[in-house]
Amino acid sequence: MPKSNLLIRFLTALVGGPLILLLLYLGPPWGWLLFLLAASVVGAFELYGMTHPGDRIAQSLCVLFTIAVTLTLWQYGTNAKVLLTLIVLLPIASMFLVLLRLGDMQTAALRVAAGAFGPLYLGGGIAALTLLRRDAGPDGPGFVVLALMLSWFSDTGAYFAGRFLGKHKLYEAVSPKKTMEGAVGGLVFGAIGAVAGHFFYLRSLPLVDALVLAVVAGAAGQAGDLGESLLKRSVGVKDSGGIVPGHGGILDRVDALLVTGVCTYLYVVWMR
């Protein structure tokens, strides 16, 4: 990565990070929801711009599907009937949408699958981050920060470990620059962020749980990063967008976070 791009990334994080923390700790849960919904709309247009190219109507409807998933989980996240209805209706709605907006027959199956998967992937991941803030009690903001740490610390560790120590390709067909050494460095940095949580910003989190979560969620987050790279490579784009200076698109910044957020939320639901 060029030094100028690295500097832009640093300055973006320096400005955006404190603002996000202020909203997370001092703002109401619904304020956090609105912030993430706004980000998810941008990310959703990036996602469906790749899977439904040139069809603004289909893209917009898929964005609405994504918002609907987030709001449904926010309002009815513990209602099994509502969740079952959501899961079984999404594939049907996506299929009907493609029938109405047929376009290129060669990409019809991809668009049907994307219209069902995308709302659950993006809308569900965003919902997990909103529910962490709202439903984890006084520790809610801390758990969101933990999910951020497991994503962004891992990304930083992977970058520097890969740059200075990387020799063995991790998954060259999907992401040629990622290395095994970088992946290990990402897990180490993620573990540092989780241990910091135990001692500083999330004292109720047991140290053993922090380390296990760092390994499981950190590894899953790296897989999420690879998954987004797979999608971009399959449609021939380098970045999902360019809205975040030095970082690309929203999806490029939250690909791992969507996964670490879900893992952290599931930990709170099942283990606390």
WOJO-V459748 format. One record per pair of residues at least 24 apart in sequence whose ideal C-beta (glycine too) atoms are under 10 Angstrom apart, sorted by the first residue. I is the first residue (numbers start at 1). J is the second residue. D is the distance in whole Angstrom. If there is no record, write none. Layout:
I;J;D
I;J;D
This chain:
1;159;7
1;163;8
1;177;9
1;246;9
2;246;10
4;246;9
5;245;9
5;246;5
5;247;9
6;159;9
6;246;8
7;246;8
8;244;9
8;245;5
8;246;3
8;247;8
9;156;10
9;159;10
9;244;9
9;245;8
9;246;4
9;247;6
9;248;10
9;253;10
10;246;8
11;245;8
11;246;8
12;244;6
12;245;5
12;246;5
12;247;6
12;253;9
13;152;8
13;156;10
13;244;10
13;246;9
13;247;9
13;253;10
15;245;9
16;244;8
16;245;10
16;247;10
16;253;10
17;148;9
17;152;9
20;144;9
20;145;9
20;148;8
21;141;8
21;144;10
21;145;8
21;148;9
21;201;10
23;133;10
23;141;10
24;129;10
24;133;7
24;140;9
24;141;5
24;142;9
24;144;6
24;145;7
24;148;9
25;133;10
25;140;10
25;141;5
25;142;9
25;144;9
25;145;9
25;201;10
26;141;9
27;133;9
27;141;10
28;133;10
28;134;9
29;74;9
29;130;7
29;131;9
29;133;6
29;134;4
29;135;9
29;140;8
29;141;10
30;74;9
30;130;9
30;133;10
30;134;8
31;133;10
32;129;8
32;130;6
32;132;9
32;133;5
32;134;8
32;140;9
32;141;9
32;144;8
33;70;8
33;71;9
33;74;6
33;126;9
33;127;9
33;129;9
33;130;5
33;131;9
33;133;8
33;134;8
34;130;9
35;129;10
35;130;9
36;70;8
36;125;10
36;126;5
36;127;9
36;129;6
36;130;6
36;133;9
36;144;10
36;254;9
36;261;10
37;66;9
37;67;7
37;70;6
37;71;8
37;74;9
37;123;10
37;126;7
37;127;10
37;130;8
38;250;10
39;126;8
39;129;10
39;243;9
39;244;10
39;250;6
39;253;9
39;254;7
40;66;6
40;67;7
40;69;10
40;70;6
40;122;6
40;123;7
40;125;9
40;126;5
40;127;9
40;129;10
40;130;10
40;250;8
40;251;10
40;254;9
40;258;10
41;66;8
41;67;7
41;122;10
41;126;10
41;250;9
42;240;10
42;241;7
42;243;6
42;244;9
42;249;8
42;250;5
42;251;9
43;118;10
43;122;6
43;125;9
43;126;8
43;240;8
43;241;8
43;243;9
43;249;7
43;250;4
43;251;5
43;252;9
43;253;9
43;254;6
43;255;9
43;258;9
44;70;10
44;118;7
44;119;8
44;122;6
44;123;8
44;126;9
44;250;9
44;251;9
45;240;10
45;241;8
45;243;10
45;249;9
45;250;9
45;251;10
46;122;10
46;232;10
46;237;9
46;239;9
46;240;4
46;241;4
46;242;10
46;243;8
46;248;9
46;249;5
46;250;6
46;251;5
46;252;8
47;114;8
47;117;10
47;118;5
47;119;10
47;121;8
47;122;6
47;228;9
47;231;8
47;240;7
47;241;10
47;249;9
47;250;9
47;251;6
48;111;9
48;114;7
48;115;8
48;118;6
48;119;10
48;122;9
49;235;9
49;237;9
49;240;8
49;241;8
49;249;9
50;110;10
50;114;8
50;118;10
50;228;10
50;231;6
50;232;7
50;234;9
50;235;5
50;236;9
50;237;6
50;240;7
50;241;10
50;249;10
50;251;9
51;107;8
51;110;6
51;111;6
51;112;10
51;113;8
51;114;4
51;115;8
51;117;9
51;118;7
51;231;8
51;234;10
51;235;7
52;97;9
52;98;9
52;101;8
52;103;8
52;107;8
52;110;9
52;111;6
52;114;7
52;115;8
52;118;9
53;103;9
53;104;9
53;107;8
53;111;10
53;235;8
53;237;10
54;103;8
54;104;9
55;97;10
55;98;10
55;101;6
55;102;10
55;103;6
55;104;10
55;111;8
57;97;9
57;100;9
57;101;6
58;94;10
58;97;6
58;98;8
58;100;8
58;101;5
58;103;8
58;111;7
58;114;10
58;115;8
59;101;10
61;93;9
61;94;9
61;97;6
61;100;9
61;101;8
61;115;8
62;93;9
62;94;8
62;97;7
62;111;9
62;114;7
62;115;5
62;116;10
62;118;6
62;119;7
62;122;10
63;118;9
63;119;9
63;122;9
63;123;10
64;119;9
65;89;10
65;90;7
65;93;7
65;94;8
65;97;9
65;115;7
65;116;9
65;118;8
65;119;4
65;120;9
65;122;10
65;123;7
66;115;10
66;118;6
66;119;4
66;120;9
66;121;9
66;122;5
66;123;4
66;124;9
66;126;8
67;119;8
67;122;10
67;123;7
67;126;9
68;93;10
68;119;7
68;123;7
69;118;9
69;119;5
69;120;6
69;121;9
69;122;8
69;123;3
69;124;6
69;125;10
69;126;8
69;127;7
70;119;9
70;122;8
70;123;4
70;124;8
70;125;9
70;126;5
70;127;5
70;128;10
70;129;10
70;130;7
70;131;10
71;123;8
71;127;8
71;130;10
72;119;10
72;123;8
72;124;10
72;127;8
73;120;10
73;123;8
73;124;7
73;126;9
73;127;4
73;128;8
73;130;8
73;131;7
74;126;9
74;127;6
74;130;6
74;131;7
74;134;8
74;135;10
77;127;7
77;128;10
77;130;10
77;131;6
77;134;10
77;135;8
77;265;10
77;269;9
78;131;10
78;135;9
78;269;9
86;119;9
86;120;9
86;123;10
86;124;10
87;116;9
87;120;8
89;116;10
90;115;8
90;116;5
90;117;9
90;118;9
90;119;6
90;120;7
90;123;10
91;115;8
91;116;4
91;117;9
91;120;10
92;116;9
93;119;9
94;118;9
94;119;8
107;235;9
110;234;9
110;235;9
114;231;9
118;231;10
121;224;9
121;227;9
121;228;10
121;231;10
121;255;10
121;258;7
121;259;9
121;262;10
122;250;10
122;251;8
122;254;8
122;255;10
122;258;7
123;258;10
124;258;8
124;261;9
124;262;7
124;265;10
125;224;9
125;254;7
125;255;9
125;257;7
125;258;3
125;259;7
125;260;9
125;261;6
125;262;6
125;265;9
126;254;8
126;257;10
126;258;7
126;261;8
127;261;9
127;262;9
127;265;9
128;257;10
128;258;8
128;259;9
128;260;9
128;261;5
128;262;5
128;263;9
128;264;8
128;265;4
128;266;8
128;268;9
128;269;10
129;254;9
129;257;8
129;258;8
129;260;10
129;261;4
129;262;9
129;264;9
129;265;8
130;261;9
130;265;10
131;261;9
131;265;6
131;268;9
131;269;9
132;261;7
132;262;10
132;264;6
132;265;5
132;267;10
132;268;7
132;269;10
135;265;9
135;268;7
135;269;9
136;202;10
136;204;10
136;264;9
136;265;8
136;267;10
136;268;5
136;269;9
136;272;8
137;204;9
137;268;9
137;272;9
138;204;9
139;197;10
139;201;9
139;202;6
139;203;9
139;204;6
139;205;8
139;268;8
139;272;9
140;268;9
141;201;8
141;202;9
142;197;7
142;200;9
142;201;5
142;202;4
142;203;8
142;204;8
142;205;8
143;197;9
143;201;10
143;202;7
143;204;10
143;205;8
143;261;9
143;264;6
143;265;8
143;267;8
143;268;6
143;272;9
144;202;10
144;257;10
144;261;8
144;264;8
144;265;10
145;193;9
145;196;9
145;197;7
145;200;10
145;201;6
145;202;7
145;264;10
146;190;10
146;193;7
146;194;6
146;196;9
146;197;5
146;198;10
146;201;8
146;202;6
146;205;7
146;210;8
146;213;8
146;214;9
146;217;9
146;260;8
146;261;10
146;264;6
146;267;9
146;268;10
147;193;10
147;213;10
147;217;8
147;221;9
147;256;10
147;257;6
147;258;10
147;259;9
147;260;5
147;261;4
147;262;9
147;263;8
147;264;4
147;265;8
147;267;10
148;193;8
148;257;7
148;260;8
148;261;8
148;264;10
149;189;9
149;190;7
149;191;10
149;192;8
149;193;3
149;194;7
149;195;10
149;196;7
149;197;7
149;201;9
149;202;9
149;214;9
149;217;10
149;218;9
149;260;9
149;264;10
150;186;10
150;187;10
150;189;9
150;190;5
150;191;9
150;193;6
150;194;7
150;197;9
150;210;10
150;213;7
150;214;6
150;215;10
150;216;9
150;217;5
150;218;5
150;219;10
150;220;9
150;221;6
150;256;8
150;257;8
150;259;9
150;260;4
150;261;9
150;263;8
150;264;7
151;186;10
151;190;8
151;193;9
151;217;8
151;218;8
151;221;5
151;222;9
151;224;9
151;225;9
151;253;9
151;254;8
151;255;9
151;256;4
151;257;4
151;258;9
151;259;8
151;260;5
151;261;8
151;264;10
152;189;9
152;190;9
152;193;8
152;221;10
152;253;9
152;256;8
152;257;7
152;260;9
153;186;8
153;187;10
153;188;9
153;189;4
153;190;5
153;191;9
153;192;6
153;193;4
153;194;9
153;196;9
153;214;9
153;218;8
154;182;10
154;183;9
154;185;9
154;186;4
154;187;7
154;188;9
154;189;6
154;190;4
154;191;9
154;192;10
154;193;8
154;214;9
154;217;9
154;218;5
154;219;9
154;221;6
154;222;6
154;225;9
154;256;7
154;257;10
154;260;8
155;182;10
155;186;7
155;189;8
155;190;9
155;221;8
155;222;9
155;225;7
155;253;9
155;255;9
155;256;6
155;257;9
156;185;9
156;186;8
156;189;6
156;190;9
156;193;9
157;182;8
157;183;9
157;184;9
157;185;4
157;186;5
157;187;8
157;188;6
157;189;3
157;190;7
157;191;9
157;192;8
157;193;9
157;218;9
158;182;4
158;183;6
158;184;9
158;185;6
158;186;3
158;187;8
158;188;10
158;189;8
158;190;9
158;218;10
158;221;10
158;222;7
158;225;8
158;256;10
159;185;8
159;186;8
159;189;10
160;185;7
160;186;10
160;189;8
161;185;2
161;186;7
161;187;10
161;188;8
161;189;8
162;186;8
170;222;8
170;226;8
171;222;10
171;223;9
171;226;6
171;229;8
171;230;9
173;230;9
173;233;8
174;225;10
174;226;5
174;227;9
174;228;10
174;229;5
174;230;5
174;231;10
174;232;9
174;233;6
174;234;9
175;225;8
175;226;6
175;228;10
175;229;4
175;230;8
175;232;9
175;233;8
176;229;9
176;233;9
177;229;10
178;222;8
178;225;8
178;226;7
178;229;8
182;222;9
183;218;9
183;219;8
183;222;6
183;223;10
183;225;10
183;226;10
186;218;6
186;219;9
186;221;8
186;222;6
186;225;9
186;256;9
187;214;7
187;215;6
187;218;5
187;219;7
187;221;10
187;222;8
188;214;9
188;218;9
189;214;9
189;218;9
190;214;5
190;215;8
190;217;8
190;218;4
190;219;9
190;221;8
190;222;9
190;256;10
190;260;8
191;215;7
191;218;7
193;218;9
194;218;8
194;264;10
204;272;8
205;267;9
205;272;9
206;271;10
209;267;7
209;271;7
209;272;9
212;267;9
212;271;10
213;260;9
213;263;7
213;264;7
213;266;10
213;267;6
213;271;9
214;260;10
216;260;10
216;263;6
216;266;10
216;267;9
217;256;9
217;259;7
217;260;5
217;261;9
217;262;9
217;263;4
217;264;6
217;266;9
217;267;8
218;256;9
218;259;10
218;260;7
218;263;9
219;259;10
219;260;10
219;263;10
220;256;8
220;259;5
220;260;7
220;262;8
220;263;6
221;255;8
221;256;4
221;257;7
221;258;9
221;259;5
221;260;4
221;261;9
221;262;10
221;263;8
222;255;10
222;256;7
222;259;9
222;260;10
223;255;10
223;256;9
223;259;7
224;254;9
224;255;5
224;256;5
224;257;8
224;258;6
224;259;3
224;260;8
224;261;10
224;262;9
224;263;10
225;252;9
225;255;5
225;256;5
225;257;10
225;258;10
225;259;8
226;255;9
226;256;9
227;255;7
227;256;9
227;258;9
227;259;8
228;252;7
228;254;9
228;255;4
228;256;8
228;258;9
228;259;10
229;255;8
231;255;9
